[in-house]
């Protein structure tokens, strides 16, 4: 392995608090009921537009406006309700020191992705950062993942995709690369196995040992 591609929400950062805050801020402003933490956890993974569609009550007719409002708010998030995972800083630093290229491939909107990474990682810590900018279809479409490997000049067979969601399992499969399912995120081992995951890491320390 020469490169490690990471999902962001639920893999590199526990972002549920900020996601839920900005979704509920939008919902309340439009007279809709708030969503719970468990609902937020269930709704994330397929991009911001799907998140908003799932958060809205059945029959809501202003999905586009809701999405635009959420996007504007979320892009300027201060990330004060987001945190890293135990042992993560040491693990990522050791992988980087070992010579691995590190990339972020996420369905999170690009502006929010950059803001989140700036809050928790040194500048240029990652060798490639790709969020939802509208240039590529969202995961599990493999286009952005393949573009990242091409940009890094590394063969897909020498890359591994680490993510906590079914979307990440399918992205690795669709891109033709090795996948490791992160069990510290928003999905259970059973859910990830049902999506086709066969290799699992319980925490960042275990991930380093696997690699």
Order of alpha helices (4+ residues) and beta strands (2+ residues): beta-alpha-alpha-alpha-alpha-alpha-beta-alpha-beta-alpha-beta-alpha-beta-alpha-beta-alpha
